[in-house]
Amino acid sequence: MNTRSSDTLGNSHDRSRGDQSWRAASVAALMIAGMVLVLAGMGRQFWCECGAWVPWSWDIWTAHNSQHLIDPYFFSHVLHGVLFFWGLLWVPRLNRTWRFLIAVGLEVSWEILENSPLIIERYREATMAVGYTGDSIANSVTDVAACMLGYWFSSRFGWRWSVALFVLSEIVMLITIRDNLLLNVLMLVSPIPAIQEWQSV
């Protein structure tokens, strides 16, 4: 094969991958838009009732938690992306585009479920989030973006850095807010009174 033919095939391959990336991004955007419409239909508000356009809120014990763009649980959603990336690698016959779209679909589905009355009440009863009233729509969109960030990080930096990110995030969250992804799942599924009491101190 001559150089010109090789270059032509290479350019064609690059264009094909670029087209797949754009299609995947477009489908992901449509899923997020669909999530926004569903959340709005569920009565979720777009932003914090306080009306202050501060993009972050770091105090999980106030009514601002999960109402602005970023809060401490942003990092748990980053870890969702890490777990989705490595978990979906074990699923046979899935190319990179489908794995990405499934990851986004899982996160979008969780955001809708998380803001259902059933899960909100479960959080209030079984976890430290006694005053939890659900996420704002803006916060849910950011949570999906955080998942995509974690997915990208794992795809770019490999399993060693993924493990390091996971462990570091879990430790920092445990120290700063007495909660993290693993504890959140544990308390949601099978609450332990001693842990709930420790988190509430």
Salt bridges, closest charged atoms under 4 A:
GLU107 OE2 - HIS77 ND1 2.66
GLU107 OE1 - HIS80 ND1 2.89
GLU111 OE2 - HIS77 ND1 3.59
ASP143 OD2 - HIS77 NE2 3.19
